[in-house]
Amino acid sequence: MNLDKPPTAFTITRLDTPLGIIKVEGEWSWSNTVSATQTDARLSISSLDIMGTDGWVALDLKLPNTCALIEKLNVQIVEHLQKR
């Protein structure tokens, strides 16, 4: 039996992280437990921007460096979503 909750759309308009200020959109889902943790949450990112010197810079989600950045930001994004 699948006890996972269906994905929920999210938009974070500004999140300060150790890797920079980001703006991110996507969906997330988590296991049907008393409280979600980083290990049982799943993110699907559809848009990621980072603050550059001249404003927001859209990142190409298909590039390896962007994928690595998303992996590094997963914990901060999930923690932010859990606090909502």
Buried (B, 14 or more C-beta within 10 A) or exposed (E): EEEEEEBEEBEBEEBEBEEEEBBBBBBBBBBEEEEBEEEBBEBEBEEBBBBEEEEEEEBEBEEEEBBEBBEEBBEBBBEBBBEE
